[in-house]
């Protein structure tokens, strides 16, 4: 069995340690744990490894957040991965910092990456892991906040929360979606 993990973010140094790039950070951590590395391929940085008898493919789209669907659809087709074996990892303003929410499907919640994936795939029936980034911004400052760097306070526990997101991703792949939701949607 094979899985495709898509960590969402934006390429480029200016986005590197921003809240919007948490999907990339989780992908990096998964690939490092799998003792693999990324190479630049079509529409994405791509890595693969085997774990517990399963093929794990990880992408970080190079299409920028707002065109994430193009890269996801390409790799799903290329690798022949069914939607239920895809996990999209992204940031979410609507949940507190570091909180993990796994869902089988759902709305885009105003997230441009998910909007594009929904439009490209023609549905929203694919699992996603939302990593809470909180909403500590004043009116009209949402873009600055999302594209801003982590606060000193957030940095203290960020690596630990990324590890939790990786554990949740592994639970999704090796224990199944329902078990992962039960364990991590607290």
ROMINU-619748 format. One record per atom (N, C-alpha, C): residue number from 1; residue in three letters; x, y, z. Coordinates in pm, whole numbers, plus 50000, padded with zeros to 5 digits. Layout:
BEGIN
    i   aa     px     py     pz
  NUM  ALA      X      Y      Z
...
***
This chain:
BEGIN
    i   aa     px     py     pz
    1  UNK  50084  49881  50000
    1  UNK  50000  50000  50000
    1  UNK  50088  50124  50000
    2  UNK  50040  50229  49933
    2  UNK  50116  50353  49921
    2  UNK  50035  50472  49970
    3  UNK  50107  50572  50022
    3  UNK  50046  50696  50072
    3  UNK  50117  50816  50012
    4  UNK  50042  50921  49989
    4  UNK  50098  51047  49942
    4  UNK  50067  51155  50046
    5  UNK  50173  51210  50103
    5  UNK  50159  51317  50201
    5  UNK  50198  51447  50131
    6  UNK  50107  51544  50130
    6  UNK  50134  51672  50064
    6  UNK  50140  51781  50170
    7  UNK  50260  51828  50196
    7  UNK  50278  51940  50289
    7  UNK  50266  52069  50211
    8  UNK  50171  52155  50249
    8  UNK  50149  52278  50175
    8  UNK  50235  52392  50228
    9  UNK  50276  52478  50136
    9  UNK  50356  52595  50173
    9  UNK  50393  52672  50047
   10  UNK  50479  52768  50066
   10  UNK  50530  52848  49954
   10  UNK  50681  52832  49945
   11  UNK  50732  52819  49822
   11  UNK  50877  52808  49805
   11  UNK  50940  52946  49813
   12  UNK  51068  52948  49847
   12  UNK  51141  53075  49853
   12  UNK  51181  53108  49994
   13  UNK  51299  53167  50005
   13  UNK  51356  53201  50136
   13  UNK  51265  53290  50220
   14  UNK  51196  53384  50154
   14  UNK  51113  53478  50231
   14  UNK  50997  53411  50303
   15  UNK  50961  53289  50262
   15  UNK  50850  53216  50325
   15  UNK  50897  53107  50421
   16  UNK  51026  53085  50424
   16  UNK  51081  52966  50489
   16  UNK  51028  52936  50629
   17  UNK  51036  53030  50722
   17  UNK  50991  53001  50858
   17  UNK  50863  53073  50894
   18  UNK  50770  53076  50798
   18  UNK  50642  53142  50822
   18  UNK  50536  53041  50865
   19  UNK  50432  53092  50927
   19  UNK  50322  53006  50974
   19  UNK  50257  52931  50856
   20  UNK  50248  52998  50742
   20  UNK  50182  52939  50625
   20  UNK  50258  52817  50574
   21  UNK  50385  52803  50611
   21  UNK  50468  52694  50561
   21  UNK  50479  52576  50656
   22  UNK  50389  52567  50751
   22  UNK  50397  52455  50846
   22  UNK  50385  52320  50775
   23  UNK  50311  52314  50666
   23  UNK  50301  52189  50589
   23  UNK  50437  52143  50540
   24  UNK  50520  52237  50494
   24  UNK  50656  52205  50450
   24  UNK  50739  52153  50567
   25  UNK  50724  52218  50684
   25  UNK  50802  52178  50803
   25  UNK  50768  52035  50845
   26  UNK  50639  52001  50844
   26  UNK  50597  51865  50880
   26  UNK  50651  51766  50776
   27  UNK  50644  51802  50649
   27  UNK  50697  51716  50542
   27  UNK  50847  51693  50561
   28  UNK  50920  51800  50590
   28  UNK  51065  51788  50613
   28  UNK  51095  51692  50726
   29  UNK  51020  51703  50833
   29  UNK  51040  51620  50951
   29  UNK  51010  51473  50921
   30  UNK  50902  51448  50849
   30  UNK  50866  51310  50809
   30  UNK  50976  51246  50725
   31  UNK  51024  51322  50627
   31  UNK  51124  51270  50534
   31  UNK  51257  51246  50607
   32  UNK  51293  51334  50698
   32  UNK  51416  51314  50777
   32  UNK  51404  51187  50861
   33  UNK  51288  51168  50924
   33  UNK  51265  51047  51006
   33  UNK  51268  50921  50920
   34  UNK  51225  50934  50793
   34  UNK  51227  50821  50700
   34  UNK  51362  50801  50634
   35  UNK  51461  50880  50680
   35  UNK  51599  50874  50628
   35  UNK  51604  50888  50477
   36  UNK  51527  50986  50429
   36  UNK  51524  51015  50286
   36  UNK  51554  51163  50268
   37  UNK  51547  51210  50146
   37  UNK  51566  51352  50119
   37  UNK  51485  51391  49996
   38  UNK  51462  51520  49984
   38  UNK  51383  51572  49872
   38  UNK  51470  51596  49750
   39  UNK  51410  51576  49633
   39  UNK  51473  51621  49509
   39  UNK  51369  51701  49434
   40  UNK  51414  51796  49355
   40  UNK  51323  51879  49279
   40  UNK  51274  51800  49158
   41  UNK  51144  51774  49154
   41  UNK  51082  51699  49046
   41  UNK  50974  51787  48983
   42  UNK  50889  51725  48903
   42  UNK  50783  51801  48836
   42  UNK  50683  51858  48937
   43  UNK  50670  51988  48941
   43  UNK  50572  52061  49023
   43  UNK  50592  52050  49174
   44  UNK  50698  51982  49219
   44  UNK  50714  51963  49364
   44  UNK  50854  51916  49400
   45  UNK  50888  51942  49525
   45  UNK  51000  51870  49585
   45  UNK  50940  51735  49625
   46  UNK  51009  51627  49592
   46  UNK  50954  51493  49607
   46  UNK  51051  51405  49685
   47  UNK  50997  51325  49776
   47  UNK  51078  51228  49850
   47  UNK  50996  51102  49865
   48  UNK  51067  50990  49882
   48  UNK  50997  50864  49907
   48  UNK  51079  50780  50003
   49  UNK  51008  50698  50079
   49  UNK  51073  50603  50169
   49  UNK  50974  50491  50200
   50  UNK  51026  50384  50258
   50  UNK  50939  50274  50300
   50  UNK  50935  50272  50452
   51  UNK  50817  50243  50505
   51  UNK  50801  50235  50650
   51  UNK  50694  50131  50679
   52  UNK  50728  50037  50763
   52  UNK  50635  49930  50802
   52  UNK  50569  49866  50680
   53  UNK  50648  49842  50576
   53  UNK  50598  49774  50458
   53  UNK  50515  49859  50364
   54  UNK  50509  49988  50390
   54  UNK  50429  50077  50304
   54  UNK  50521  50177  50232
   55  UNK  50481  50213  50111
   55  UNK  50552  50317  50038
   55  UNK  50495  50452  50080
   56  UNK  50584  50541  50121
   56  UNK  50542  50675  50161
   56  UNK  50605  50775  50064
   57  UNK  50519  50852  49998
   57  UNK  50563  50956  49906
   57  UNK  50526  51090  49969
   58  UNK  50619  51182  49967
   58  UNK  50596  51313  50028
   58  UNK  50627  51421  49925
   59  UNK  50534  51515  49912
   59  UNK  50560  51628  49821
   59  UNK  50547  51761  49895
   60  UNK  50626  51857  49847
   60  UNK  50613  51997  49885
   60  UNK  50597  52070  49751
   61  UNK  50471  52105  49715
   61  UNK  50447  52167  49585
   61  UNK  50531  52293  49562
   62  UNK  50581  52308  49441
   62  UNK  50658  52428  49404
   62  UNK  50569  52527  49328
   63  UNK  50440  52502  49330
   63  UNK  50341  52582  49256
   63  UNK  50291  52701  49336
   64  UNK  50343  52721  49457
   64  UNK  50292  52818  49553
   64  UNK  50155  52771  49603
   65  UNK  50124  52817  49723
   65  UNK  50005  52772  49794
   65  UNK  49878  52775  49708
   66  UNK  49857  52886  49639
   66  UNK  49730  52906  49569
   66  UNK  49710  52817  49448
   67  UNK  49813  52740  49409
   67  UNK  49799  52646  49297
   67  UNK  49840  52504  49341
   68  UNK  49821  52474  49467
   68  UNK  49860  52343  49523
   68  UNK  49792  52226  49454
   69  UNK  49671  52247  49405
   69  UNK  49594  52139  49343
   69  UNK  49662  52078  49222
   70  UNK  49728  52162  49144
   70  UNK  49795  52117  49023
   70  UNK  49902  52012  49056
   71  UNK  49984  52041  49156
   71  UNK  50090  51949  49198
   71  UNK  50030  51822  49260
   72  UNK  49930  51839  49345
   72  UNK  49870  51723  49410
   72  UNK  49808  51629  49307
   73  UNK  49730  51685  49214
   73  UNK  49667  51600  49113
   73  UNK  49772  51528  49028
   74  UNK  49877  51599  48989
   74  UNK  49983  51537  48908
   74  UNK  50041  51416  48981
   75  UNK  50079  51432  49108
   75  UNK  50144  51323  49181
   75  UNK  50047  51210  49217
   76  UNK  49921  51244  49243
   76  UNK  49820  51138  49266
   76  UNK  49808  51051  49141
   77  UNK  49805  51115  49024
   77  UNK  49793  51044  48897
   77  UNK  49920  50964  48868
   78  UNK  50032  51030  48880
   78  UNK  50163  50969  48851
   78  UNK  50187  50844  48937
   79  UNK  50152  50853  49065
   79  UNK  50180  50743  49160
   79  UNK  50061  50649  49176
   80  UNK  49948  50682  49109
   80  UNK  49825  50603  49119
   80  UNK  49778  50590  49265
   81  UNK  49769  50704  49333
   81  UNK  49727  50708  49473
   81  UNK  49580  50750  49480
   82  UNK  49500  50671  49550
   82  UNK  49359  50704  49568
   82  UNK  49343  50815  49672
   83  UNK  49237  50896  49660
   83  UNK  49219  51009  49753
   83  UNK  49224  50970  49901
   84  UNK  49172  50853  49936
   84  UNK  49172  50813  50077
   84  UNK  49312  50785  50131
   85  UNK  49411  50772  50041
   85  UNK  49550  50748  50083
   85  UNK  49636  50873  50068
   86  UNK  49568  50987  50056
   86  UNK  49636  51116  50050
   86  UNK  49613  51186  50182
   87  UNK  49714  51257  50231
   87  UNK  49695  51343  50348
   87  UNK  49757  51478  50315
   88  UNK  49673  51582  50316
   88  UNK  49718  51718  50291
   88  UNK  49744  51783  50428
   89  UNK  49864  51835  50446
   89  UNK  49903  51897  50574
   89  UNK  49913  52048  50553
   90  UNK  49840  52125  50634
   90  UNK  49832  52269  50614
   90  UNK  49813  52344  50744
   91  UNK  49830  52475  50736
   91  UNK  49808  52564  50850
   91  UNK  49659  52596  50862
   92  UNK  49615  52628  50985
   92  UNK  49476  52665  51006
   92  UNK  49467  52774  51112
   93  UNK  49413  52889  51072
   93  UNK  49393  53004  51162
   93  UNK  49284  52979  51265
   94  UNK  49190  52893  51232
   94  UNK  49070  52878  51315
   94  UNK  49094  52792  51440
   95  UNK  49211  52733  51452
   95  UNK  49237  52650  51570
   95  UNK  49363  52699  51642
   96  UNK  49369  52679  51773
   96  UNK  49481  52731  51853
   96  UNK  49617  52677  51808
   97  UNK  49720  52756  51832
   97  UNK  49856  52718  51795
   97  UNK  49890  52577  51841
   98  UNK  49943  52497  51748
   98  UNK  49993  52364  51781
   98  UNK  49888  52256  51789
   99  UNK  49761  52293  51780
   99  UNK  49653  52194  51786
   99  UNK  49642  52124  51650
  100  UNK  49621  51992  51655
  100  UNK  49611  51911  51533
  100  UNK  49465  51869  51514
  101  UNK  49416  51883  51391
  101  UNK  49281  51834  51356
  101  UNK  49293  51753  51228
  102  UNK  49249  51628  51235
  102  UNK  49248  51542  51116
  102  UNK  49103  51523  51074
  103  UNK  49078  51537  50946
  103  UNK  48943  51518  50893
  103  UNK  48950  51433  50766
  104  UNK  48842  51359  50741
  104  UNK  48834  51276  50620
  104  UNK  48807  51362  50497
  105  UNK  48739  51474  50519
  105  UNK  48702  51566  50411
  105  UNK  48655  51693  50478
  106  UNK  48615  51791  50400
  106  UNK  48560  51911  50462
  106  UNK  48572  52033  50376
  107  UNK  48531  52146  50433
  107  UNK  48535  52272  50359
  107  UNK  48677  52325  50354
  108  UNK  48699  52422  50267
  108  UNK  48832  52481  50258
  108  UNK  48859  52578  50372
  109  UNK  48755  52618  50444
  109  UNK  48773  52708  50558
  109  UNK  48841  52839  50520
  110  UNK  48829  52879  50394
  110  UNK  48893  53002  50350
  110  UNK  49040  52987  50315
  111  UNK  49092  52865  50322
  111  UNK  49234  52840  50293
  111  UNK  49254  52828  50143
  112  UNK  49337  52914  50085
  112  UNK  49355  52916  49940
  112  UNK  49415  52787  49884
  113  UNK  49502  52721  49959
  113  UNK  49557  52594  49913
  113  UNK  49448  52490  49897
  114  UNK  49361  52480  49998
  114  UNK  49250  52384  49991
  114  UNK  49149  52422  49884
  115  UNK  49124  52552  49869
  115  UNK  49032  52598  49764
  115  UNK  49078  52548  49628
  116  UNK  49208  52561  49602
  116  UNK  49262  52520  49473
  116  UNK  49258  52368  49457
  117  UNK  49289  52296  49565
  117  UNK  49283  52149  49558
  117  UNK  49140  52104  49530
  118  UNK  49043  52162  49602
  118  UNK  48901  52127  49581
  118  UNK  48861  52153  49436
  119  UNK  48901  52270  49383
  119  UNK  48866  52306  49246
  119  UNK  48933  52212  49146
  120  UNK  49059  52177  49170
  120  UNK  49134  52093  49077
  120  UNK  49084  51949  49079
  121  UNK  49057  51896  49200
  121  UNK  49009  51758  49210
  121  UNK  48859  51748  49185
  122  UNK  48789  51858  49196
  122  UNK  48645  51858  49174
  122  UNK  48566  51811  49295
  123  UNK  48632  51802  49410
  123  UNK  48563  51763  49534
  123  UNK  48653  51794  49653
  124  UNK  48599  51771  49773
  124  UNK  48678  51792  49895
  124  UNK  48688  51662  49976
  125  UNK  48680  51549  49905
  125  UNK  48680  51417  49970
  125  UNK  48821  51359  49977
  126  UNK  48907  51422  50054
  126  UNK  49043  51373  50076
  126  UNK  49082  51414  50218
  127  UNK  49153  51327  50287
  127  UNK  49193  51358  50424
  127  UNK  49288  51478  50433
  128  UNK  49277  51550  50543
  128  UNK  49365  51663  50567
  128  UNK  49400  51671  50714
  129  UNK  49520  51719  50740
  129  UNK  49567  51743  50876
  129  UNK  49588  51894  50886
  130  UNK  49509  51955  50973
  130  UNK  49519  52099  50994
  130  UNK  49605  52123  51119
  131  UNK  49705  52206  51104
  131  UNK  49795  52242  51214
  131  UNK  49758  52384  51256
  132  UNK  49710  52397  51379
  132  UNK  49665  52527  51426
  132  UNK  49778  52628  51438
  133  UNK  49754  52747  51382
  133  UNK  49852  52854  51396
  133  UNK  49794  52969  51479
  134  UNK  49671  52951  51531
  134  UNK  49608  53055  51610
  134  UNK  49568  53173  51523
  135  UNK  49516  53276  51588
  135  UNK  49470  53394  51515
  135  UNK  49504  53519  51595
  136  UNK  49631  53532  51631
  136  UNK  49676  53643  51716
  136  UNK  49712  53765  51632
  137  UNK  49614  53816  51558
  137  UNK  49641  53933  51474
  137  UNK  49525  54031  51485
  138  UNK  49554  54158  51458
  138  UNK  49449  54259  51462
  138  UNK  49378  54266  51327
  139  UNK  49261  54325  51329
  139  UNK  49176  54335  51210
  139  UNK  49255  54385  51089
  140  UNK  49240  54313  50977
  140  UNK  49307  54352  50854
  140  UNK  49452  54307  50843
  141  UNK  49501  54234  50942
  141  UNK  49643  54193  50944
  141  UNK  49660  54043  50923
  142  UNK  49557  53976  50875
  142  UNK  49562  53830  50859
  142  UNK  49676  53784  50769
  143  UNK  49692  53847  50653
  143  UNK  49797  53806  50559
  143  UNK  49934  53822  50622
  144  UNK  49957  53935  50690
  144  UNK  50086  53957  50757
  144  UNK  50112  53850  50863
  145  UNK  50007  53812  50934
  145  UNK  50020  53711  51039
  145  UNK  50054  53574  50979
  146  UNK  49977  53533  50880
  146  UNK  49995  53401  50818
  146  UNK  50133  53392  50752
  147  UNK  50174  53499  50686
  147  UNK  50304  53500  50619
  147  UNK  50416  53551  50710
  148  UNK  50382  53569  50838
  148  UNK  50482  53614  50934
  148  UNK  50559  53497  50995
  149  UNK  50670  53532  51058
  149  UNK  50755  53431  51125
  149  UNK  50691  53394  51258
  150  UNK  50728  53276  51309
  150  UNK  50679  53229  51438
  150  UNK  50727  53322  51549
  151  UNK  50644  53340  51651
  151  UNK  50684  53423  51764
  151  UNK  50785  53346  51849
  152  UNK  50856  53417  51935
  152  UNK  50953  53356  52027
  152  UNK  50881  53251  52113
  153  UNK  50762  53286  52158
  153  UNK  50682  53194  52241
  153  UNK  50647  53066  52163
  154  UNK  50602  53081  52039
  154  UNK  50566  52966  51956
  154  UNK  50688  52879  51927
  155  UNK  50803  52942  51905
  155  UNK  50925  52868  51873
  155  UNK  50964  52770  51984
  156  UNK  50927  52802  52107
  156  UNK  50962  52717  52222
  156  UNK  50904  52577  52210
  157  UNK  50785  52567  52150
  157  UNK  50720  52435  52142
  157  UNK  50694  52389  51998
  158  UNK  50740  52468  51901
  158  UNK  50710  52436  51761
  158  UNK  50761  52297  51720
  159  UNK  50887  52265  51751
  159  UNK  50942  52135  51711
  159  UNK  50862  52020  51772
  160  UNK  50824  52036  51897
  160  UNK  50744  51933  51965
  160  UNK  50609  51916  51895
  161  UNK  50545  52026  51857
  161  UNK  50415  52020  51789
  161  UNK  50428  51961  51648
  162  UNK  50541  51989  51581
  162  UNK  50567  51928  51450
  162  UNK  50581  51777  51467
  163  UNK  50647  51734  51575
  163  UNK  50660  51590  51601
  163  UNK  50523  51526  51624
  164  UNK  50434  51597  51692
  164  UNK  50298  51546  51713
  164  UNK  50226  51533  51578
  165  UNK  50244  51632  51491
  165  UNK  50182  51626  51357
  165  UNK  50237  51506  51278
  166  UNK  50366  51477  51294
  166  UNK  50426  51360  51229
  166  UNK  50368  51231  51286
  167  UNK  50353  51227  51418
  167  UNK  50292  51110  51482
  167  UNK  50150  51089  51429
  168  UNK  50076  51198  51415
  168  UNK  49938  51190  51363
  168  UNK  49938  51141  51219
  169  UNK  50035  51186  51141
  169  UNK  50046  51142  51001
  169  UNK  50076  50993  50995
  170  UNK  50168  50948  51079
  170  UNK  50201  50805  51084
  170  UNK  50082  50723  51132
  171  UNK  50007  50776  51228
  171  UNK  49887  50707  51275
  171  UNK  49786  50693  51161
  172  UNK  49770  50799  51084
  172  UNK  49681  50795  50966
  172  UNK  49722  50682  50872
  173  UNK  49852  50670  50845
  173  UNK  49899  50570  50748
  173  UNK  49895  50428  50805
  174  UNK  49931  50410  50930
  174  UNK  49952  50276  50984
  174  UNK  49839  50225  51073
  175  UNK  49755  50316  51122
  175  UNK  49643  50273  51208
  175  UNK  49508  50305  51145
  176  UNK  49510  50390  51043
  176  UNK  49386  50427  50976
  176  UNK  49333  50563  51021
  177  UNK  49252  50621  50935
  177  UNK  49199  50755  50958
  177  UNK  49118  50766  51087
  178  UNK  49027  50672  51111
  178  UNK  48941  50680  51230
  178  UNK  49023  50677  51358
  179  UNK  49119  50588  51364
  179  UNK  49204  50576  51483
  179  UNK  49287  50705  51503
  180  UNK  49339  50758  51394
  180  UNK  49418  50883  51400
  180  UNK  49332  50998  51451
  181  UNK  49208  51007  51402
  181  UNK  49118  51114  51447
  181  UNK  49088  51099  51596
  182  UNK  49063  50976  51641
  182  UNK  49034  50952  51781
  182  UNK  49153  50992  51869
  183  UNK  49274  50956  51826
  183  UNK  49393  50984  51904
  183  UNK  49435  51130  51907
  184  UNK  49419  51199  51795
  184  UNK  49479  51333  51783
  184  UNK  49381  51451  51782
  185  UNK  49253  51427  51758
  185  UNK  49156  51539  51756
  185  UNK  49104  51562  51898
  186  UNK  49187  51621  51980
  186  UNK  49148  51644  52120
  186  UNK  49092  51783  52139
***
